């Protein structure tokens, strides 16, 4: 029997990373993408994994999503070890990855093909999400007819369609111009509040991390590991010019610059 989508819990989930390591072989040598990483994300939090290229941010996100497996340690989501992808974990990549032969509506609808609801329920959920992300007027458009920002909003709607408890964002705004990126940061906060999910976002943009997050996990490369954790107690909505915002952004930049300098000295 079909279950009403509204009856499915949408409370954010918890994430527990314990001693996770991941090693890749590149040109016959080992590359330590992650080494002994441990962190906890509380239900309903918006957290960022921040750091330079090569620090294992995206690898960590793929492990949480169930798209990759650690060589050591484990990832536990809501008390269960992650071993494969799940509808309870939505993923948005830097590249929107919309299917070019489908319309916006059809791309979002596709994410509901395994949802325990009838066709009417699927259509209602799609309409709700397209309205939520401001794409109702573009439901019949193909991806090539959308701007970059609109494509990412469609990708976010698709990820939210099955009402995941955890939303994983892999630099979803990284390819956008600064004005569009700033506007969509506000949209992400609105969607987070509306959908009541836990959000883990990968970014290399310090200001973006401070603007969006409850906590920021700063990572260092080779091997990838957590260098520091910053609580962002600044109330929403945040102003990027406020003294507390500027001070925290600078504190995080300082630690990143120190790590970069140390890495150069050891090369």
Buried (B, 14 or more C-beta within 10 A) or exposed (E): EEEEBEEBEBEBBBBBBBEBBBBEEEEEEEBBBBBBBEBBBEBBBBBBBBBBEBBBBBBBBBBBBBBBEBEEBBBBBBEEEBEEEBBBBBBBBBBBEBEEEBBBBBBBBBBBEEBBBBEEBBBBBBBBBBEBBEBBEBBEBBBEEBEBBBBBBBBBBBBBBBBBBBBBBBBBBBBBEEEBBBEBBEBBBEBBEEBBBBBBBBBBBBBBBBBBBBBBBBBBBBBBBBBBEBEBEBEEEBEEEEEBBBEBBEBBEEBBEEBEEEBEEEE
